[in-house]
Amino acid sequence: GGTGSSDTRCVVTFVSHDGEGRQFLIRDVMGAGSGARPYADGDDCVTANVRGRNMPCEFFETFYPVRVEELALRPDSGGPGRFRGGLGYLKEIRFLIDGFIMVADDRMLLQPFGAGGGDAGAGSLYTLNPETDKELPIPNKTDFVPIQSGDLLRIMTPGGGGWGDPLDREPERVLQDVRLGRVSLDSARHDYGILIDRNSMKVLEGETVQERKKLRLSRAPLRIIDRGERFRDLLAKERISLTSEDPFL
């Protein structure tokens, strides 16, 4: 078994009309990171639809009035652990015609959980026109968000949960993740206790030993199950409640 993962839907549906007034829709089904296992990292961008296929950008752009401006792995989305959760998608779609979108994603409110001391993976994030004066976060599932020609949708699908203590992950594996852009230098230090020289891109071994020792002494006890910051925030705001005492918060 694995940790919290991509047994989830990440679906954006765009509905509009063509030049002759006929309605059409595009249904884009995306993957997410699978959960880490006690013996291996999770996989990246896995879809729960085992018979499904991702839609190539070339097909998307050739047959529909959209432009895919970015399609990449989402850095730092996999939950830290001795074995890291898989990464989700980072996708940006520019709409070239008016219409509306529907969003269905099962990790918009909560995060894929971590286990055995591993951290939860990143939850989903959908933002219309990010970093502009028209920015509109889409925090929940919805069946209607108006789209104007030129609008950009940024999609960040969830990463899988981590397994095991992140401070037990081999430094060379963290270094490889950083070199490949899967994990940031900040996450390498704060989540894994690994210090890496920015210029040589090598592990600073002595400093890493001291950093990991400091983190082990200063952190809270590890959780058997980590449900993530979103869960704890909802609990603190009393938007959710527990039916029994939970020692793993």
C-alpha positions in Angstrom: 0.0 0.0 0.0 1.0 3.6 -0.5 0.2 7.0 1.0 -2.4 9.5 -0.1 -2.2 9.7 -3.9 -3.7 10.4 -7.2 -6.8 8.2 -6.9 -8.5 11.5 -7.7 -10.0 13.4 -10.5 -8.3 16.6 -11.9 -10.7 17.6 -14.7 -11.2 21.0 -16.4 -14.1 21.2 -19.0 -14.3 24.2 -21.3 -17.6 24.9 -22.9 -18.1 27.4 -25.8 -19.6 27.8 -29.3 -17.8 27.6 -32.6 -18.1 30.1 -35.5 -21.4 28.6 -36.6 -23.0 28.8 -33.2 -22.7 25.1 -32.4 -21.8 24.3 -28.8 -18.7 22.2 -28.0 -16.7 21.2 -25.0 -13.1 20.2 -24.2 -12.6 17.8 -21.3 -9.0 17.8 -20.1 -8.3 15.0 -17.6 -4.9 15.5 -15.9 -2.9 13.3 -13.6 -1.5 13.9 -10.1 1.4 12.5 -8.0 1.0 9.0 -6.6 1.8 8.3 -3.0 5.2 7.1 -1.9 5.6 3.5 -0.7 7.7 2.1 2.1 10.3 1.1 -0.5 10.1 3.7 -3.3 9.1 7.2 -4.3 5.7 7.9 -5.8 5.2 8.3 -9.6 4.6 11.6 -11.3 1.4 12.7 -13.0 -0.5 9.4 -12.7 -4.2 9.3 -13.7 -6.7 7.2 -11.9 -8.3 6.4 -15.2 -6.2 3.4 -16.1 -7.6 3.3 -19.7 -7.3 7.1 -20.1 -4.7 9.0 -22.1 -3.4 12.5 -21.6 -4.3 14.9 -24.4 -1.1 16.1 -26.3 -0.7 19.8 -26.5 -0.5 19.7 -30.3 -3.9 18.0 -30.5 -5.4 20.4 -27.9 -4.2 23.5 -29.9 -4.9 22.2 -33.4 -8.6 21.3 -32.9 -9.7 23.8 -30.2 -9.4 27.5 -29.6 -6.9 27.3 -26.8 -3.1 27.6 -26.3 -1.1 25.6 -23.8 1.6 28.1 -22.6 3.2 25.8 -20.0 3.1 22.1 -19.2 5.6 20.8 -16.6 6.0 18.9 -13.4 5.0 21.0 -10.3 8.1 21.5 -8.2 7.8 20.7 -4.4 4.4 19.2 -4.8 5.4 15.7 -3.7 5.2 15.2 0.1 8.7 15.1 1.7 9.7 11.8 3.2 12.4 9.1 3.2 10.5 8.3 0.1 9.1 11.3 -1.7 5.6 11.5 -3.1 5.2 11.9 -6.8 4.8 15.3 -8.4 1.6 16.8 -9.9 1.2 18.9 -13.1 1.8 22.6 -13.6 -0.3 23.5 -16.6 -1.3 26.9 -18.0 -4.0 27.2 -20.7 -4.8 30.4 -22.6 -8.4 30.5 -23.9 -8.8 32.2 -27.3 -12.6 32.4 -27.3 -15.3 33.3 -24.7 -17.0 30.5 -22.8 -17.0 29.0 -19.3 -15.2 26.3 -17.4 -16.2 23.6 -15.0 -13.6 22.3 -12.5 -13.7 18.9 -10.7 -10.8 18.0 -8.5 -10.9 15.9 -5.3 -7.9 17.6 -3.7 -9.0 21.2 -3.7 -10.0 21.3 -0.1 -7.6 18.7 1.5 -4.2 17.2 0.7 -3.0 13.7 -0.1 -1.8 12.4 3.3 1.7 11.4 4.3 2.4 8.3 6.5 5.1 6.9 8.8 6.6 10.3 9.4 6.2 11.5 5.8 4.5 14.8 5.0 1.3 15.4 3.1 1.6 16.2 -0.6 0.6 19.6 -2.0 -3.1 20.1 -2.6 -4.6 21.4 -5.9 -4.5 25.0 -6.9 -6.5 26.6 -9.7 -6.1 30.3 -10.5 -7.6 32.3 -13.4 -5.4 35.1 -14.7 -2.7 34.7 -12.0 -0.5 37.6 -11.0 -2.7 40.1 -12.8 -5.4 42.6 -11.6 -8.0 40.1 -12.9 -6.6 37.2 -10.7 -9.4 34.9 -9.5 -8.6 31.9 -7.3 -10.9 28.9 -7.8 -10.9 27.2 -4.4 -13.7 24.7 -4.8 -15.3 22.5 -7.4 -17.5 24.5 -9.7 -19.7 24.1 -12.7 -19.5 27.6 -13.9 -16.7 30.1 -14.1 -17.1 32.7 -17.0 -14.1 32.8 -19.4 -13.2 35.7 -21.7 -11.0 35.5 -24.7 -7.4 35.9 -23.6 -7.9 34.6 -20.0 -5.2 32.3 -18.6 -5.9 29.3 -16.3 -3.1 28.0 -14.1 -3.6 24.5 -13.0 -1.5 22.9 -10.3 -2.6 19.3 -9.6 -1.7 17.6 -6.3 1.4 15.7 -5.3 1.4 12.3 -3.5 2.1 12.0 0.2 5.6 11.1 1.5 6.5 8.0 3.4 9.0 7.9 6.3 11.1 10.6 8.0 12.4 13.2 5.4 15.6 13.5 7.5 16.4 9.9 6.6 16.4 10.5 2.9 19.8 10.0 1.3 21.4 13.3 0.6 22.3 12.3 -3.0 18.7 11.5 -3.8 17.7 15.0 -2.5 20.5 16.5 -4.6 19.3 14.7 -7.7 15.8 16.0 -7.1 17.1 19.5 -6.8 19.2 19.2 -10.0 16.1 17.9 -11.9 14.0 20.8 -10.6 11.7 18.5 -8.7 12.6 19.9 -5.3 13.7 23.5 -4.6 16.8 24.5 -2.6 14.6 25.9 0.1 12.7 22.6 0.4 15.9 20.6 0.4 17.0 22.6 3.5 13.8 23.1 5.4 12.2 19.7 4.7 15.2 17.4 4.3 17.9 19.2 6.2 20.2 19.1 3.1 22.4 22.1 2.4 23.5 22.4 -1.2 26.0 24.9 -2.7 24.2 26.9 -5.3 27.3 27.3 -7.5 28.7 23.8 -7.5 25.4 22.1 -6.9 27.0 19.7 -4.4 25.9 18.7 -0.9 27.7 20.5 1.9 28.3 17.4 4.0 29.5 18.9 7.3 26.8 21.6 7.3 24.1 19.0 6.4 25.0 16.8 9.4 24.7 19.8 11.7 21.4 21.0 10.1 19.8 17.6 10.4 20.8 17.3 14.0 19.3 20.8 14.7 16.1 19.9 12.9 15.7 16.6 14.8 16.0 18.4 18.2 13.7 21.3 17.4 10.8 19.7 15.5 7.6 18.4 16.8 7.1 14.6 17.2 6.6 12.9 13.8 3.0 12.0 12.9 2.0 8.5 11.9 -0.5 10.1 9.5 0.0 13.7 8.3 -3.2 15.2 6.8 -1.5 18.5 5.9 -1.8 22.1 6.7 -5.2 22.5 5.0 -6.8 20.0 7.3 -5.3 21.6 10.4 -6.4 25.1 9.2 -10.0 23.9 8.6 -10.0 22.3 12.0 -8.8 25.5 13.7 -11.5 27.5 11.9 -14.1 24.9 13.0 -15.1 24.3 9.4 -14.6 20.6 10.2 -14.7 18.6 13.4 -13.5 15.2 14.6 -15.8 12.5 15.9 -13.1 11.2 18.3 -9.8 12.4 19.6 -7.0 12.2 17.0 -3.5 11.8 18.3 -2.0 12.2 14.8 -2.7 15.9 14.2 
